[in-house]
Amino acid sequence: MTTNSASARYDGMGKEGKGHIATKSGALNASYGFGTRFEGKPGTNPEELIAAAHAACFTMALSFKLAEAGFEDGTIDTEAKVTLEKQGDGFTVTKSALATKAAVPKIDKAQFEELAADAKANCPISKLLDCEITLFPELVSG
């Protein structure tokens, strides 16, 4: 079992408040707030952090699936887009769309798509998210 941690602080209330988030490792140390979440201002937001976690987790899962299948070389690039929608009186994360491009020598498209679907099904962050998760795998060379 592995446990990791992060912390968040919010000074002030509502739209006027300012937040700060940090990870125990020190890899992340950033500001967040209403402006960074809804107005495109500098800083981060929870959905961006979920997208980063999902992209990283899925990409690592796919690299392990490829290694298990005997592939030793290549690159994988994944972008995750997490959608936050207003529902009733609140907001809900409704979707995470993974767009993956990979260059893996000697793999065919069907095998790549099968391994990508398996990685999506077994990625811990995909399992955690209670939303629609779509996968758009693209093999750029084989």
The first five atom37 places (N, CA, C, CB, O) and aatype in JSON, in Angstrom:
{
  "aatype": [12, 16, 16, 2, 15, 0, 15, 0, 1, 18, 3, 7, 12, 7, 11, 6, 7, 11, 7, 8, 9, 0, 16, 11, 15, 7, 0, 10, 2, 0, 15, 18, 7, 13, 7, 16, 1, 13, 6, 7, 11, 14, 7, 16, 2, 14, 6, 6, 10, 9, 0, 0, 0, 8, 0, 0, 4, 13, 16, 12, 0, 10, 15, 13, 11, 10, 0, 6, 0, 7, 13, 6, 3, 7, 16, 9, 3, 16, 6, 0, 11, 19, 16, 10, 6, 11, 5, 7, 3, 7, 13, 16, 19, 16, 11, 15, 0, 10, 0, 16, 11, 0, 0, 19, 14, 11, 9, 3, 11, 0, 5, 13, 6, 6, 10, 0, 0, 3, 0, 11, 0, 2, 4, 14, 9, 15, 11, 10, 10, 3, 4, 6, 9, 16, 10, 13, 14, 6, 10, 19, 15, 7],
  "atom_mask": [
    [1, 1, 1, 1, 1],
    [1, 1, 1, 1, 1],
    [1, 1, 1, 1, 1],
    [1, 1, 1, 1, 1],
    [1, 1, 1, 1, 1],
    [1, 1, 1, 1, 1],
    [1, 1, 1, 1, 1],
    [1, 1, 1, 1, 1],
    [1, 1, 1, 1, 1],
    [1, 1, 1, 1, 1],
    [1, 1, 1, 1, 1],
    [1, 1, 1, 0, 1],
    [1, 1, 1, 1, 1],
    [1, 1, 1, 0, 1],
    [1, 1, 1, 1, 1],
    [1, 1, 1, 1, 1],
    [1, 1, 1, 0, 1],
    [1, 1, 1, 1, 1],
    [1, 1, 1, 0, 1],
    [1, 1, 1, 1, 1],
    [1, 1, 1, 1, 1],
    [1, 1, 1, 1, 1],
    [1, 1, 1, 1, 1],
    [1, 1, 1, 1, 1],
    [1, 1, 1, 1, 1],
    [1, 1, 1, 0, 1],
    [1, 1, 1, 1, 1],
    [1, 1, 1, 1, 1],
    [1, 1, 1, 1, 1],
    [1, 1, 1, 1, 1],
    [1, 1, 1, 1, 1],
    [1, 1, 1, 1, 1],
    [1, 1, 1, 0, 1],
    [1, 1, 1, 1, 1],
    [1, 1, 1, 0, 1],
    [1, 1, 1, 1, 1],
    [1, 1, 1, 1, 1],
    [1, 1, 1, 1, 1],
    [1, 1, 1, 1, 1],
    [1, 1, 1, 0, 1],
    [1, 1, 1, 1, 1],
    [1, 1, 1, 1, 1],
    [1, 1, 1, 0, 1],
    [1, 1, 1, 1, 1],
    [1, 1, 1, 1, 1],
    [1, 1, 1, 1, 1],
    [1, 1, 1, 1, 1],
    [1, 1, 1, 1, 1],
    [1, 1, 1, 1, 1],
    [1, 1, 1, 1, 1],
    [1, 1, 1, 1, 1],
    [1, 1, 1, 1, 1],
    [1, 1, 1, 1, 1],
    [1, 1, 1, 1, 1],
    [1, 1, 1, 1, 1],
    [1, 1, 1, 1, 1],
    [1, 1, 1, 1, 1],
    [1, 1, 1, 1, 1],
    [1, 1, 1, 1, 1],
    [1, 1, 1, 1, 1],
    [1, 1, 1, 1, 1],
    [1, 1, 1, 1, 1],
    [1, 1, 1, 1, 1],
    [1, 1, 1, 1, 1],
    [1, 1, 1, 1, 1],
    [1, 1, 1, 1, 1],
    [1, 1, 1, 1, 1],
    [1, 1, 1, 1, 1],
    [1, 1, 1, 1, 1],
    [1, 1, 1, 0, 1],
    [1, 1, 1, 1, 1],
    [1, 1, 1, 1, 1],
    [1, 1, 1, 1, 1],
    [1, 1, 1, 0, 1],
    [1, 1, 1, 1, 1],
    [1, 1, 1, 1, 1],
    [1, 1, 1, 1, 1],
    [1, 1, 1, 1, 1],
    [1, 1, 1, 1, 1],
    [1, 1, 1, 1, 1],
    [1, 1, 1, 1, 1],
    [1, 1, 1, 1, 1],
    [1, 1, 1, 1, 1],
    [1, 1, 1, 1, 1],
    [1, 1, 1, 1, 1],
    [1, 1, 1, 1, 1],
    [1, 1, 1, 1, 1],
    [1, 1, 1, 0, 1],
    [1, 1, 1, 1, 1],
    [1, 1, 1, 0, 1],
    [1, 1, 1, 1, 1],
    [1, 1, 1, 1, 1],
    [1, 1, 1, 1, 1],
    [1, 1, 1, 1, 1],
    [1, 1, 1, 1, 1],
    [1, 1, 1, 1, 1],
    [1, 1, 1, 1, 1],
    [1, 1, 1, 1, 1],
    [1, 1, 1, 1, 1],
    [1, 1, 1, 1, 1],
    [1, 1, 1, 1, 1],
    [1, 1, 1, 1, 1],
    [1, 1, 1, 1, 1],
    [1, 1, 1, 1, 1],
    [1, 1, 1, 1, 1],
    [1, 1, 1, 1, 1],
    [1, 1, 1, 1, 1],
    [1, 1, 1, 1, 1],
    [1, 1, 1, 1, 1],
    [1, 1, 1, 1, 1],
    [1, 1, 1, 1, 1],
    [1, 1, 1, 1, 1],
    [1, 1, 1, 1, 1],
    [1, 1, 1, 1, 1],
    [1, 1, 1, 1, 1],
    [1, 1, 1, 1, 1],
    [1, 1, 1, 1, 1],
    [1, 1, 1, 1, 1],
    [1, 1, 1, 1, 1],
    [1, 1, 1, 1, 1],
    [1, 1, 1, 1, 1],
    [1, 1, 1, 1, 1],
    [1, 1, 1, 1, 1],
    [1, 1, 1, 1, 1],
    [1, 1, 1, 1, 1],
    [1, 1, 1, 1, 1],
    [1, 1, 1, 1, 1],
    [1, 1, 1, 1, 1],
    [1, 1, 1, 1, 1],
    [1, 1, 1, 1, 1],
    [1, 1, 1, 1, 1],
    [1, 1, 1, 1, 1],
    [1, 1, 1, 1, 1],
    [1, 1, 1, 1, 1],
    [1, 1, 1, 1, 1],
    [1, 1, 1, 1, 1],
    [1, 1, 1, 1, 1],
    [1, 1, 1, 1, 1],
    [1, 1, 1, 1, 1],
    [1, 1, 1, 1, 1],
    [1, 1, 1, 1, 1],
    [1, 1, 1, 0, 1]
  ],
  "atom_positions": [
    [[0.85, -1.18, 0.0], [0.0, 0.0, 0.0], [0.89, 1.24, 0.0], [-0.96, 0.0, 1.22], [1.91, 1.28, 0.68]],
    [[0.49, 2.23, -0.77], [1.19, 3.5, -0.84], [0.21, 4.61, -0.52], [1.83, 3.72, -2.25], [-0.92, 4.61, -1.01]],
    [[0.62, 5.55, 0.32], [-0.2, 6.71, 0.64], [0.59, 7.96, 0.32], [-0.66, 6.69, 2.13], [1.73, 8.11, 0.76]],
    [[-0.01, 8.86, -0.43], [0.62, 10.14, -0.75], [-0.28, 11.24, -0.23], [0.85, 10.3, -2.29], [-1.44, 11.01, 0.09]],
    [[0.27, 12.45, -0.13], [-0.54, 13.52, 0.43], [-0.27, 14.86, -0.24], [-0.29, 13.63, 1.91], [0.77, 15.1, -0.84]],
    [[-1.26, 15.71, -0.1], [-1.18, 17.1, -0.54], [-2.02, 17.9, 0.45], [-1.69, 17.29, -2.02], [-2.82, 17.33, 1.19]],
    [[-1.82, 19.21, 0.46], [-2.61, 20.05, 1.36], [-3.08, 21.28, 0.6], [-1.78, 20.45, 2.6], [-2.47, 21.72, -0.37]],
    [[-4.19, 21.83, 1.09], [-4.74, 23.04, 0.49], [-5.17, 23.98, 1.61], [-5.94, 22.71, -0.44], [-5.63, 23.56, 2.67]],
    [[-5.0, 25.27, 1.34], [-5.42, 26.31, 2.27], [-6.18, 27.35, 1.46], [-4.2, 26.96, 3.04], [-5.83, 27.64, 0.32]],
    [[-7.23, 27.91, 2.05], [-8.01, 28.96, 1.39], [-8.18, 30.1, 2.37], [-9.4, 28.43, 0.9], [-8.79, 29.93, 3.43]],
    [[-7.64, 31.26, 2.04], [-7.74, 32.46, 2.87], [-8.82, 33.36, 2.3], [-6.37, 33.21, 2.96], [-8.76, 33.75, 1.13]],
    [[-9.81, 33.7, 3.11], [-10.94, 34.48, 2.64], [-12.03, 33.53, 2.17], [0.0, 0.0, 0.0], [-11.84, 32.31, 2.17]],
    [[-13.15, 34.08, 1.78], [-14.29, 33.24, 1.41], [-14.76, 33.53, 0.0], [-15.43, 33.45, 2.38], [-14.64, 34.64, -0.51]],
    [[-15.31, 32.48, -0.62], [-15.94, 32.62, -1.94], [-15.01, 33.14, -3.01], [0.0, 0.0, 0.0], [-13.83, 32.82, -3.04]],
    [[-15.58, 33.96, -3.9], [-14.84, 34.49, -5.05], [-13.64, 35.32, -4.65], [-15.75, 35.31, -5.9], [-12.65, 35.36, -5.38]],
    [[-13.7, 35.98, -3.5], [-12.61, 36.85, -3.07], [-11.47, 36.09, -2.4], [-13.14, 37.9, -2.13], [-10.38, 36.64, -2.21]],
    [[-11.71, 34.84, -2.04], [-10.69, 34.05, -1.37], [-9.55, 33.67, -2.3], [0.0, 0.0, 0.0], [-9.69, 33.68, -3.52]],
    [[-8.44, 33.34, -1.7], [-7.25, 32.91, -2.44], [-6.77, 31.61, -1.82], [-6.12, 34.0, -2.43], [-6.66, 31.5, -0.59]],
    [[-6.48, 30.62, -2.66], [-6.04, 29.33, -2.16], [-4.61, 29.03, -2.54], [0.0, 0.0, 0.0], [-4.02, 29.65, -3.42]],
    [[-4.08, 28.04, -1.85], [-2.74, 27.55, -2.13], [-2.75, 26.03, -1.93], [-1.66, 28.24, -1.2], [-3.32, 25.53, -0.96]],
    [[-2.14, 25.32, -2.86], [-2.07, 23.87, -2.8], [-0.62, 23.44, -2.92], [-2.94, 23.22, -3.9], [0.15, 24.02, -3.68]],
    [[-0.25, 22.4, -2.16], [1.11, 21.9, -2.19], [1.11, 20.39, -1.97], [1.99, 22.6, -1.13], [0.24, 19.85, -1.28]],
    [[2.08, 19.74, -2.56], [2.25, 18.31, -2.34], [3.37, 18.09, -1.34], [2.54, 17.57, -3.67], [4.28, 18.91, -1.21]],
    [[3.28, 16.98, -0.62], [4.29, 16.65, 0.38], [5.68, 16.57, -0.24], [3.94, 15.32, 1.05], [6.66, 16.98, 0.38]],
    [[5.76, 16.06, -1.47], [7.06, 15.91, -2.15], [7.67, 17.25, -2.55], [6.9, 15.05, -3.39], [8.87, 17.34, -2.8]],
    [[6.84, 18.31, -2.6], [7.31, 19.61, -3.05], [7.21, 19.8, -4.56], [0.0, 0.0, 0.0], [7.56, 20.86, -5.07]],
    [[6.75, 18.78, -5.27], [6.64, 18.88, -6.73], [5.61, 19.91, -7.17], [6.29, 17.52, -7.31], [5.72, 20.48, -8.25]],
    [[4.61, 20.14, -6.33], [3.57, 21.12, -6.65], [3.45, 22.11, -5.5], [2.2, 20.43, -6.92], [3.36, 21.73, -4.33]],
    [[3.46, 23.38, -5.86], [3.35, 24.46, -4.9], [2.71, 25.62, -5.67], [4.77, 24.87, -4.27], [3.41, 26.44, -6.26]],
    [[1.37, 25.69, -5.67], [0.69, 26.61, -6.58], [-0.51, 27.29, -5.93], [0.25, 25.88, -7.83], [-1.07, 26.81, -4.95]],
    [[-0.88, 28.41, -6.51], [-2.06, 29.13, -6.05], [-3.28, 28.68, -6.86], [-1.86, 30.67, -6.18], [-3.16, 28.19, -7.98]],
    [[-4.45, 28.86, -6.25], [-5.7, 28.58, -6.93], [-6.8, 29.41, -6.3], [-6.05, 27.06, -6.88], [-6.64, 29.94, -5.19]],
    [[-7.91, 29.52, -7.01], [-9.05, 30.27, -6.51], [-10.1, 30.36, -7.59], [0.0, 0.0, 0.0], [-10.01, 29.7, -8.62]],
    [[-11.11, 31.19, -7.36], [-12.18, 31.35, -8.33], [-11.64, 31.78, -9.68], [-13.21, 32.36, -7.82], [-12.05, 31.25, -10.71]],
    [[-10.74, 32.74, -9.68], [-10.19, 33.26, -10.93], [-9.43, 32.22, -11.73], [0.0, 0.0, 0.0], [-9.51, 32.21, -12.96]],
    [[-8.68, 31.34, -11.06], [-7.94, 30.32, -11.77], [-8.84, 29.18, -12.24], [-6.84, 29.76, -10.9], [-8.51, 28.47, -13.19]],
    [[-9.98, 29.02, -11.58], [-10.89, 27.93, -11.91], [-11.88, 28.31, -13.0], [-11.63, 27.49, -10.68], [-12.21, 27.49, -13.86]],
    [[-12.36, 29.56, -12.97], [-13.43, 29.94, -13.87], [-13.11, 31.11, -14.8], [-14.62, 30.29, -13.08], [-13.88, 31.37, -15.73]],
    [[-12.0, 31.8, -14.59], [-11.71, 32.99, -15.38], [-10.39, 32.94, -16.12], [-11.73, 34.19, -14.5], [-9.98, 33.94, -16.72]],
    [[-9.71, 31.8, -16.1], [-8.47, 31.66, -16.85], [-7.28, 32.42, -16.29], [0.0, 0.0, 0.0], [-6.3, 32.64, -17.01]],
    [[-7.34, 32.82, -15.04], [-6.22, 33.55, -14.44], [-5.09, 32.59, -14.09], [-6.69, 34.32, -13.18], [-5.31, 31.39, -13.97]],
    [[-3.86, 33.11, -13.92], [-2.71, 32.25, -13.61], [-2.9, 31.48, -12.31], [-1.44, 33.09, -13.53], [-3.46, 32.0, -11.34]],
    [[-2.43, 30.27, -12.31], [-2.56, 29.38, -11.17], [-3.17, 28.07, -11.64], [0.0, 0.0, 0.0], [-3.27, 27.83, -12.84]],
    [[-3.58, 27.25, -10.73], [-4.15, 25.96, -11.09], [-5.57, 25.85, -10.57], [-3.28, 24.8, -10.54], [-6.12, 26.81, -10.03]],
    [[-6.17, 24.69, -10.73], [-7.51, 24.44, -10.21], [-7.67, 22.93, -10.03], [-8.61, 25.02, -11.16], [-6.89, 22.17, -10.6]],
    [[-8.65, 22.51, -9.26], [-8.79, 21.08, -9.0], [-8.95, 20.22, -10.26], [-9.96, 20.86, -8.11], [-8.4, 19.12, -10.32]],
    [[-9.69, 20.7, -11.25], [-9.91, 19.9, -12.45], [-8.62, 19.74, -13.25], [-10.98, 20.55, -13.32], [-8.38, 18.68, -13.84]],
    [[-7.79, 20.77, -13.29], [-6.5, 20.67, -13.97], [-5.61, 19.63, -13.28], [-5.79, 22.04, -14.0], [-4.89, 18.88, -13.93]],
    [[-5.67, 19.6, -11.95], [-4.88, 18.63, -11.2], [-5.4, 17.22, -11.43], [-4.89, 18.96, -9.71], [-4.6, 16.28, -11.52]],
    [[-6.71, 17.05, -11.52], [-7.28, 15.74, -11.84], [-6.84, 15.32, -13.24], [-8.83, 15.78, -11.75], [-6.48, 14.16, -13.45]],
    [[-6.87, 16.25, -14.2], [-6.45, 15.94, -15.56], [-4.98, 15.51, -15.59], [-6.67, 17.17, -16.48], [-4.63, 14.55, -16.28]],
    [[-4.14, 16.21, -14.85], [-2.72, 15.84, -14.81], [-2.54, 14.45, -14.21], [-1.92, 16.86, -14.0], [-1.77, 13.64, -14.73]],
    [[-3.24, 14.17, -13.13], [-3.15, 12.86, -12.49], [-3.65, 11.77, -13.43], [-3.94, 12.84, -11.17], [-3.04, 10.7, -13.52]],
    [[-4.76, 12.01, -14.11], [-5.33, 11.0, -15.0], [-4.4, 10.74, -16.19], [-6.71, 11.44, -15.49], [-4.17, 9.59, -16.54]],
    [[-3.88, 11.8, -16.8], [-2.97, 11.63, -17.93], [-1.72, 10.86, -17.51], [-2.57, 13.0, -18.52], [-1.28, 9.95, -18.22]],
    [[-1.16, 11.22, -16.37], [0.06, 10.55, -15.9], [-0.2, 9.08, -15.57], [0.63, 11.27, -14.67], [0.58, 8.21, -15.96]],
    [[-1.27, 8.81, -14.86], [-1.6, 7.45, -14.45], [-1.87, 6.56, -15.66], [-2.81, 7.45, -13.51], [-1.34, 5.45, -15.76]],
    [[-2.7, 7.04, -16.59], [-3.01, 6.25, -17.77], [-1.76, 6.0, -18.61], [-4.08, 6.96, -18.61], [-1.56, 4.88, -19.08]],
    [[-0.94, 7.02, -18.8], [0.27, 6.87, -19.62], [1.21, 5.83, -19.01], [0.99, 8.22, -19.76], [1.79, 5.02, -19.73]],
    [[1.36, 5.87, -17.7], [2.2, 4.87, -17.04], [1.59, 3.48, -17.17], [2.4, 5.24, -15.55], [2.3, 2.51, -17.43]],
    [[0.26, 3.37, -16.98], [-0.41, 2.07, -17.12], [-0.22, 1.51, -18.52], [-1.9, 2.21, -16.81], [0.03, 0.31, -18.68]],
    [[-0.35, 2.36, -19.54], [-0.16, 1.91, -20.91], [1.28, 1.48, -21.16], [-0.56, 3.01, -21.9], [1.52, 0.49, -21.85]],
    [[2.24, 2.2, -20.6], [3.64, 1.81, -20.79], [3.9, 0.43, -20.18], [4.59, 2.86, -20.16], [4.67, -0.35, -20.74]],
    [[3.27, 0.13, -19.05], [3.43, -1.19, -18.44], [2.74, -2.27, -19.28], [2.87, -1.19, -17.01], [3.27, -3.37, -19.42]],
    [[1.57, -1.98, -19.83], [0.88, -2.94, -20.69], [1.72, -3.24, -21.93], [-0.51, -2.41, -21.1], [1.83, -4.39, -22.36]],
    [[2.32, -2.21, -22.51], [3.19, -2.39, -23.67], [4.42, -3.22, -23.31], [3.61, -1.03, -24.25], [4.82, -4.09, -24.08]],
    [[5.01, -2.95, -22.16], [6.18, -3.71, -21.73], [5.81, -5.18, -21.51], [6.77, -3.11, -20.44], [6.56, -6.07, -21.91]],
    [[4.66, -5.44, -20.87], [4.2, -6.82, -20.65], [3.98, -7.55, -21.97], [2.9, -6.82, -19.83], [4.14, -8.76, -22.03]],
    [[3.61, -6.81, -23.02], [3.38, -7.4, -24.33], [4.68, -7.57, -25.12], [2.4, -6.54, -25.13], [4.67, -8.05, -26.25]],
    [[5.81, -7.18, -24.52], [7.1, -7.39, -25.16], [7.7, -6.2, -25.89], [0.0, 0.0, 0.0], [8.74, -6.33, -26.53]],
    [[7.06, -5.05, -25.8], [7.6, -3.86, -26.47], [8.58, -3.17, -25.53], [6.46, -2.89, -26.89], [8.3, -2.97, -24.35]],
    [[9.74, -2.8, -26.07], [10.81, -2.26, -25.23], [11.13, -0.8, -25.49], [12.04, -3.06, -25.43], [11.88, -0.18, -24.73]],
    [[10.57, -0.23, -26.55], [10.95, 1.13, -26.93], [9.71, 1.89, -27.4], [12.04, 1.12, -28.04], [8.73, 1.29, -27.83]],
    [[9.77, 3.2, -27.3], [8.69, 4.03, -27.81], [8.4, 5.21, -26.91], [0.0, 0.0, 0.0], [9.03, 5.38, -25.86]],
    [[7.45, 6.01, -27.33], [7.01, 7.16, -26.55], [5.49, 7.19, -26.53], [7.58, 8.48, -27.13], [4.82, 6.75, -27.47]],
    [[4.96, 7.71, -25.44], [3.52, 7.86, -25.28], [3.26, 9.27, -24.78], [2.93, 6.78, -24.29], [3.88, 9.71, -23.8]],
    [[2.36, 9.98, -25.43], [1.95, 11.32, -25.01], [0.44, 11.3, -24.81], [2.36, 12.42, -26.06], [-0.31, 10.92, -25.71]],
    [[-0.01, 11.72, -23.63], [-1.44, 11.73, -23.33], [-1.86, 13.09, -22.82], [-1.79, 10.64, -22.31], [-1.21, 13.68, -21.96]],
    [[-2.97, 13.58, -23.35], [-3.61, 14.79, -22.83], [-4.96, 14.38, -22.26], [-3.76, 15.88, -23.95], [-5.73, 13.67, -22.91]],
    [[-5.25, 14.82, -21.06], [-6.55, 14.58, -20.45], [-7.29, 15.9, -20.36], [-6.41, 13.92, -19.04], [-6.73, 16.92, -19.96]],
    [[-8.55, 15.89, -20.74], [-9.41, 17.06, -20.62], [-10.55, 16.69, -19.69], [-9.94, 17.54, -22.02], [-11.39, 15.85, -20.01]],
    [[-10.58, 17.33, -18.53], [-11.59, 17.06, -17.51], [-12.66, 18.14, -17.61], [-10.96, 17.02, -16.09], [-12.36, 19.33, -17.63]],
    [[-13.92, 17.71, -17.68], [-15.05, 18.62, -17.84], [-15.77, 18.8, -16.51], [-16.02, 18.11, -18.91], [-16.15, 17.83, -15.86]],
    [[-15.95, 20.05, -16.11], [-16.7, 20.43, -14.93], [-17.99, 21.09, -15.41], [-15.87, 21.38, -13.98], [-17.95, 22.07, -16.15]],
    [[-19.14, 20.56, -14.98], [-20.42, 21.11, -15.42], [-21.29, 21.49, -14.24], [-21.15, 20.11, -16.3], [-21.27, 20.85, -13.19]],
    [[-22.06, 22.56, -14.44], [-23.04, 22.96, -13.43], [-24.19, 21.99, -13.5], [-23.52, 24.43, -13.64], [-24.76, 21.75, -14.57]],
    [[-24.54, 21.42, -12.36], [-25.67, 20.51, -12.26], [-26.46, 20.86, -11.01], [-25.21, 19.01, -12.24], [-25.96, 20.72, -9.9]],
    [[-27.67, 21.31, -11.21], [-28.49, 21.72, -10.07], [-27.86, 22.9, -9.36], [0.0, 0.0, 0.0], [-27.53, 23.91, -9.97]],
    [[-27.69, 22.76, -8.05], [-27.11, 23.84, -7.25], [-25.59, 23.77, -7.16], [-27.68, 23.8, -5.86], [-24.98, 24.63, -6.51]],
    [[-24.98, 22.79, -7.78], [-23.53, 22.63, -7.66], [-22.87, 22.27, -8.97], [0.0, 0.0, 0.0], [-23.44, 22.43, -10.04]],
    [[-21.66, 21.77, -8.85], [-20.87, 21.4, -10.01], [-20.45, 19.93, -9.89], [-19.62, 22.31, -10.15], [-20.31, 19.41, -8.79]],
    [[-20.27, 19.28, -11.04], [-19.86, 17.88, -11.08], [-18.83, 17.69, -12.19], [-21.08, 16.95, -11.3], [-18.97, 18.24, -13.28]],
    [[-17.79, 16.92, -11.9], [-16.88, 16.47, -12.95], [-17.62, 15.38, -13.7], [-15.48, 15.97, -12.36], [-17.94, 14.33, -13.13]],
    [[-17.89, 15.62, -14.98], [-18.72, 14.71, -15.75], [-17.95, 13.87, -16.76], [-19.76, 15.48, -16.46], [-18.46, 12.85, -17.23]],
    [[-16.73, 14.29, -17.09], [-16.02, 13.57, -18.14], [-14.52, 13.8, -18.03], [-16.52, 13.99, -19.52], [-14.07, 14.87, -17.61]],
    [[-13.77, 12.77, -18.41], [-12.34, 12.91, -18.63], [-12.06, 12.26, -19.98], [-11.49, 12.25, -17.47], [-12.28, 11.07, -20.15]],
    [[-11.57, 13.04, -20.91], [-11.27, 12.54, -22.25], [-9.75, 12.44, -22.39], [-11.87, 13.46, -23.36], [-9.03, 13.43, -22.24]],
    [[-9.29, 11.24, -22.68], [-7.86, 10.98, -22.84], [-7.53, 10.89, -24.32], [-7.44, 9.67, -22.12], [-8.09, 10.05, -25.03]],
    [[-6.65, 11.74, -24.8], [-6.17, 11.68, -26.18], [-4.71, 11.26, -26.1], [-6.34, 13.07, -26.93], [-3.86, 11.98, -25.58]],
    [[-4.43, 10.08, -26.63], [-3.1, 9.49, -26.53], [-2.5, 9.27, -27.9], [-3.15, 8.18, -25.76], [-3.14, 8.73, -28.8]],
    [[-1.26, 9.7, -28.05], [-0.49, 9.43, -29.26], [0.74, 8.65, -28.83], [-0.09, 10.76, -30.02], [1.39, 8.98, -27.83]],
    [[1.05, 7.61, -29.59], [2.21, 6.81, -29.24], [2.98, 6.44, -30.5], [1.79, 5.55, -28.48], [2.41, 6.25, -31.57]],
    [[4.28, 6.34, -30.34], [5.16, 5.81, -31.37], [5.82, 4.58, -30.76], [6.23, 6.89, -31.85], [6.7, 4.69, -29.9]],
    [[5.39, 3.41, -31.2], [5.9, 2.15, -30.67], [6.31, 1.27, -31.86], [4.81, 1.43, -29.77], [5.46, 0.8, -32.61]],
    [[7.62, 1.06, -32.02], [8.07, 0.24, -33.15], [7.47, -1.17, -33.11], [9.6, 0.16, -33.15], [7.37, -1.79, -32.05]],
    [[7.09, -1.65, -34.29], [6.65, -3.03, -34.52], [5.3, -3.39, -33.88], [7.68, -3.96, -34.02], [5.03, -4.57, -33.67]],
    [[4.47, -2.4, -33.55], [3.13, -2.72, -33.05], [2.11, -2.36, -34.12], [2.82, -1.95, -31.72], [2.29, -1.39, -34.86]],
    [[1.04, -3.15, -34.21], [0.0, -2.78, -35.16], [-1.12, -2.04, -34.42], [-0.56, -4.05, -35.89], [-1.22, -2.09, -33.19]],
    [[-1.93, -1.36, -35.18], [-2.96, -0.5, -34.61], [-3.95, -1.27, -33.73], [-3.71, 0.21, -35.71], [-4.32, -0.79, -32.66]],
    [[-4.37, -2.44, -34.16], [-5.35, -3.22, -33.39], [-4.77, -3.61, -32.02], [-5.77, -4.48, -34.17], [-5.47, -3.51, -31.01]],
    [[-3.52, -4.05, -31.98], [-2.92, -4.43, -30.71], [-2.74, -3.21, -29.81], [-1.57, -5.13, -30.93], [-2.96, -3.28, -28.6]],
    [[-2.34, -2.1, -30.41], [-2.17, -0.87, -29.63], [-3.51, -0.45, -29.01], [-1.62, 0.27, -30.52], [-3.56, -0.12, -27.82]],
    [[-4.58, -0.46, -29.79], [-5.88, -0.07, -29.27], [-6.37, -1.01, -28.18], [-6.9, -0.01, -30.4], [-6.99, -0.58, -27.21]],
    [[-6.09, -2.31, -28.33], [-6.46, -3.3, -27.3], [-5.71, -3.03, -26.0], [-6.18, -4.73, -27.81], [-6.3, -3.06, -24.92]],
    [[-4.41, -2.78, -26.09], [-3.61, -2.51, -24.89], [-4.01, -1.19, -24.25], [-2.12, -2.51, -25.24], [-4.01, -1.07, -23.03]],
    [[-4.35, -0.19, -25.07], [-4.78, 1.11, -24.53], [-6.11, 0.96, -23.79], [-4.92, 2.14, -25.67], [-6.29, 1.56, -22.73]],
    [[-7.03, 0.19, -24.33], [-8.32, -0.03, -23.66], [-8.12, -0.77, -22.34], [-9.28, -0.83, -24.57], [-8.78, -0.46, -21.34]],
    [[-7.21, -1.74, -22.32], [-6.9, -2.47, -21.09], [-6.28, -1.53, -20.06], [-5.95, -3.66, -21.38], [-6.61, -1.59, -18.88]],
    [[-5.37, -0.67, -20.5], [-4.74, 0.3, -19.59], [-5.79, 1.24, -19.0], [-3.64, 1.11, -20.32], [-5.76, 1.54, -17.81]],
    [[-6.72, 1.7, -19.83], [-7.79, 2.58, -19.34], [-8.64, 1.87, -18.29], [-8.68, 3.05, -20.49], [-8.98, 2.46, -17.27]],
    [[-8.98, 0.63, -18.54], [-9.82, -0.13, -17.62], [-9.12, -0.41, -16.29], [-10.24, -1.44, -18.27], [-9.79, -0.59, -15.27]],
    [[-7.81, -0.44, -16.3], [-7.06, -0.79, -15.09], [-6.26, 0.35, -14.48], [-6.14, -1.91, -15.4], [-5.57, 0.14, -13.48]],
    [[-6.34, 1.53, -15.05], [-5.66, 2.7, -14.49], [-6.35, 3.08, -13.17], [-5.69, 3.91, -15.51], [-7.56, 3.3, -13.16]],
    [[-5.61, 3.17, -12.07], [-6.23, 3.5, -10.78], [-7.01, 4.81, -10.78], [-5.17, 3.57, -9.73], [-8.04, 4.91, -10.1]],
    [[-6.56, 5.81, -11.51], [-7.29, 7.09, -11.53], [-8.57, 6.95, -12.36], [-6.39, 8.23, -12.11], [-9.59, 7.54, -12.01]],
    [[-8.53, 6.19, -13.45], [-9.75, 5.92, -14.21], [-10.77, 5.23, -13.32], [-9.46, 5.05, -15.46], [-11.96, 5.54, -13.37]],
    [[-10.31, 4.29, -12.51], [-11.21, 3.58, -11.6], [-11.79, 4.52, -10.55], [-10.46, 2.43, -10.91], [-12.95, 4.36, -10.14]],
    [[-11.02, 5.49, -10.11], [-11.45, 6.42, -9.07], [-12.52, 7.39, -9.56], [-10.26, 7.19, -8.55], [-13.47, 7.7, -8.85]],
    [[-12.36, 7.88, -10.78], [-13.27, 8.89, -11.31], [-14.65, 8.3, -11.57], [-12.7, 9.5, -12.61], [-14.78, 7.27, -12.23]],
    [[-15.65, 8.94, -11.05], [-17.03, 8.52, -11.26], [-17.63, 9.39, -12.35], [-17.87, 8.62, -9.93], [-18.53, 10.2, -12.11]],
    [[-17.11, 9.2, -13.56], [-17.58, 10.01, -14.68], [-17.34, 9.24, -15.98], [-16.86, 11.41, -14.71], [-16.74, 8.16, -15.97]],
    [[-17.8, 9.8, -17.08], [-17.54, 9.21, -18.39], [-16.06, 9.37, -18.71], [-18.43, 9.87, -19.5], [-15.5, 10.46, -18.58]],
    [[-15.43, 8.28, -19.12], [-14.03, 8.34, -19.51], [-13.93, 7.82, -20.94], [-13.12, 7.51, -18.53], [-14.22, 6.66, -21.21]],
    [[-13.52, 8.7, -21.84], [-13.35, 8.3, -23.22], [-11.85, 8.25, -23.53], [-14.08, 9.28, -24.18], [-11.05, 8.95, -22.92]],
    [[-11.51, 7.41, -24.49], [-10.12, 7.23, -24.88], [-10.01, 7.35, -26.38], [-9.58, 5.86, -24.4], [-10.75, 6.7, -27.12]],
    [[-9.08, 8.19, -26.83], [-8.83, 8.38, -28.25], [-7.37, 8.0, -28.52], [-9.13, 9.85, -28.7], [-6.5, 8.87, -28.54]],
    [[-7.1, 6.69, -28.72], [-5.72, 6.29, -28.94], [-5.31, 6.5, -30.4], [-5.53, 4.83, -28.55], [-6.1, 6.25, -31.31]],
    [[-4.11, 6.94, -30.61], [-3.6, 7.15, -31.96], [-2.16, 6.65, -32.03], [-3.69, 8.65, -32.36], [-1.29, 7.11, -31.29]],
    [[-1.93, 5.72, -32.92], [-0.59, 5.22, -33.15], [0.02, 6.04, -34.27], [-0.59, 3.69, -33.49], [-0.49, 6.04, -35.39]],
    [[1.11, 6.75, -33.98], [1.71, 7.63, -34.99], [2.74, 6.94, -35.83], [2.32, 8.82, -34.34], [3.07, 7.42, -36.92]],
    [[3.28, 5.83, -35.37], [4.17, 5.01, -36.2], [4.25, 3.63, -35.56], [5.6, 5.65, -36.35], [4.1, 3.5, -34.35]],
    [[4.47, 2.63, -36.35], [4.48, 1.29, -35.78], [5.59, 0.43, -36.29], [0.0, 0.0, 0.0], [5.71, -0.73, -35.88]]
  ]
}
